[in-house]
Amino acid sequence: MENHFGQTDIEGQISQIEITQSFLEKQIKLAEQEKNKNEKLYKTLGTTCGLAIVILLI
């Protein structure tokens, strides 16, 4: 994302801030989705590895 701050008038600055805010909101949503997806994966992986170790020790 390019930085255009200080290169335009007040309306341009407000526009750039709104564009940046929108971009950051989208990135936050994507990061939350990725976290939720990976969280489930790692919990499942941990449980599976734990069960495999228990089975091997029996």
Secondary structure as UniProt FT lines:
FT   TURN            5..6
FT   HELIX           10..57
//
